[in-house]
Amino acid sequence: MKGILVPETATYVGLTELVRSVIGIGGPDKTIVMRYGVEPRMPLVRIQCDANIKFYIQLKKKDVHVLSKFSITIDVLDEFAAEAMRSELLQYHLHHDAMSKHYQFKVKRSNSTLLHVIYIDNEGCLWQLRVTRMRGSELFVVKRYDDVHTCSIEIVQGYHRQAKSWMIGECVKAKYLDPTNTSYRPREIMRDMQAEFGVPFNYLRAWRGKEAALTSLRGDDAESYNVLPAWAEMVKRKNYASDIHIETDSENCLKYFYMCLAASKHGWPYCCPVIVVDGLALKARFGGMLLAVCGHDANGSIFPLAFGIVPSKINESWKWFFEKLRDSIGTRGSLAIVADRHKGIEYAANLMYPDAAFGICIQHLAANLKTRYEDFKGPLKTYFDGTSRSYLLSEHHRHMESIRSRNPDMHRYLVQADPTKWLRAYFNGQRYAIMTTNIAESLNSVDRKARLMPVGFLVEWLRELLQRWFIERREEALKITSKLAPKAEKLIRTNFLLGLTPRPADQFEYAVTNNAA
């Protein structure tokens, strides 16, 4: 036992250095932990700052006996054992240390309050670690750590027993911090882990490590469904004009999900009266379809309106989705709906929007022609593009006659496909030059990166994406000084400049006149 005099003006750093000098402990890899007892059956109080020192000195002044109360106990901990940590963090540091220093361990004893691990070859090495859980806490502290290996590296053979799939996932988790990044593949994990730790393992373990990393960041597929009700309630509280609908089946499992944010509802009246509908297959554990509806804003940009998650693209699913869409954005005069040739979309659109004109995407129609007819290329494709985009009936008839002369069966197929839905000249409404579902597919190209996500993570990712888009566009809109959208302003200026005619006034100057004036 050693005694030291604690000055009344002592600081935490000063007292720590004094203790180091008295007991002969040096080096940054050692941590001094000072505690004192107040009552025999109470836990020790740890000294961690200057305020703790002052409080201890005041208590000590009341102790008339030199050694009876408030004696400071000193613990010297290695860097590995310097702080209390939760079980998960403890396991991570333990496994990471083993992989980094190329040794393996096994558990000698483990329960809810104790973990004692030893080297895998206990006869040849005295390395061991013993940790216990703090009373009334979930934290563990290291009680004994013998960090001296007396073994040969040759004992580590084959697959490293600490290179478990969850540990691999923790090591590579940073690669997947971008929610849309899943391109870091198992073989790349095998390569990088071999380079960093010298640890070999098979493809299956690498794949499981990737899955563990994604689950850690995005949550479990099954459990993610449970967060949807609370998530929906929070969105409606913070963004009260948003429409979020969740419908479950008889077993309380998710059947339908619908989301239309307030910004989409408020911006829709200022868009072209055309909505484009498309669907995307989800590739998470439980599958399903992601439905998307979008429009064109005044600047010709994609304007997301609503999203839905349904089990499959059947009539009942589309009917439910379009019903919620109508409740959110209402109806507009001269509305046009553009989609692929899926019967369920047309059925639901005609049911919920009976006055809207329904058109099909000419790219989907062209894809069907390419599948049916091997000669759909070159002139035939040119004639189809010409007839589908024709404004004049005479131009349309000329292209159709060219198709009939080269492939009569294709001509019959196009006539049976109902030209009022795909032909611009025959369309019953106004499509505003939106002949394809490219704008919805462009949105889906963004969503496509996210279709591996669990549902709970996916809907939050979509909300954040739309929020970022709307904020960026609002900031750009605030910079506009004209009454027109930038795209329209640029087009008018270009046409105006094209209408100007320069004429030489003399050897060095020109007179510019406006032909339209």
Buried (B, 14 or more C-beta within 10 A) or exposed (E): EEEEEBEEEBEBEBBBEBBBEEEEEEEEEEBBBBBBBEEEEEEBBEBEEBEBBBEBBEBBEEEEEEEEBBBBEBBEBEEBBBEBBEBEEBBBEBBBBBBEEBBBBEEEEEEEEEBBBBBBBBEEBEBBBBBBBEEEEEBBBBBEBBBEBEBEEEBBEEEBEBBBBBBBBBBBBEBBEEBBEBEBEBEBBBEBBEEEBEBEBEEEBBBBBBBBBBBBBBBBBEEBBEBBEEBBEEBBEEBEEBBBBBEBEEEEEBBBBBBBBBBBBEBBEEBBBBBBBBBBEBEBEBEBBBBBBBBBBBBBBBBBBBBBBBBEBBBBBBBBBBBBBBEBBEEBEEBBBBBBBBEBBBBBBBBBBEEBBBBBBBBBBBBBBBEEBEEBEEEBBEBBBBBBBBEEEEBBEBBBEBBBEBBEEBBEBBEEBEBBBBBBBEBEBBBBEBBBBBBBBBBBEBBBBBBBBBBBBBBBBBBEBBEEBBEEBEEEEEEEEEEBBBEBBEEEEEEEEEEEEEEEEEEEEEEEEEEEE
